[in-house]
Amino acid sequence: MLLEPTNTKKLIISKLGSEENGEGISYLIETMRSKFPDRKLNPKTIRQSVIANLLKQGKDLRLVQAFAGHKYPSTTERYKQNQVEDLKKEVLKYHPLG
């Protein structure tokens, strides 16, 4: 059965062609949670991870801002700061005086 294309600006569309809501995404995450027992897996952490990884890959801040739907670039820049914290942890982990 072929479905007619849906004219939507939503990123995720259900298999029936309708816009996916938060409940469907939460259900998908819940079914995968057991595969990642050491991770705090929820829609918010996945969203944050995607944004941080885009910035880590060197994507343009304005493009990531638009993708994330942030009104201000400073909101998107906060995700870049997470990299500084990761770096500090690694330095302390291997520093001879740490």
N, C-alpha and C positions, 0 to 999 in steps of 0.2 A: 504494500500500500504506500503510494507516494503522497506526501503531504505538500500542500502549496507552501512556497517560501513565506516566511513571516517577515513582515516589514517592522523591524524593531531595532532599537539602539542598545538593547540588552546584550551583554557578553555571553551569558549562558542561556541556552534554550533547551527545554525539555525534549524528550524523544517524540512527543506529540506535537512539537512546534510552538508551544506556548512559552512565555517568558518564565524562567525558573525563579521561584521565590526563595526566600531565606530558609524555609522549612525543608525544601528539597535538598538544598546545599548542606544544611545541618545533618540531614539523614545520611547523605553520602559520607560526610566526615565521620559520623558516628559509626558507620559500618567499617571504616578503615582504621579507627582508633586502636584496635587491638594489634595492628601491624606495627605500630609505633609506640610501644609502651613507655619509652623514656622521653617522649615529647609531649608538650602541652598542645594538643591539636584541637583547634577550633577555628571558625571562619576568620576571626580577627587576627590570630597569629599567622594564618596562611596569607592573609592580605598583607600584613606587615612584612612577612618574609619575601613575598613577591616584589614589593616596592623596594626593600633594602637590596635585594639581589639585582634588580634592574640598575640601581645606582652603583652597586659594586662592579657591575659589568661596564660601567662608564657611559651609560645612556644619558642623553641630555636631560638636565634637570627639568626643563619646561615640558618635555615630552612625558616624562614620568609624572609630573604634576598633573597634566591633562588626563593621563591614563588613570591616576588615582582619584581624580575628581576633587583635588584640593583647590581651594580658592586662592591661597597664597603660597608662593614658592617656599617661604620659610617653614611651612608645615611639612613639605616634602623634604626639605634639607635636614630636618630632625632625624630622618631615617638614615642619613649619611653619618650622623654622629655615632650610631651604633657600631660602626666599623672602628671608631677610635677606642671604644670600650673593649672590643674584641682584641685589638692590638695591645692594649694595656695588660689584659689578662695573659696573653701569650708572652709578653716581655717579662712579667712577674713570674711566670711559670718557669722560664729558662734562665732568668737573671741569676748570676752567681751569689749575689747578696740577698736575693728574694727567698 
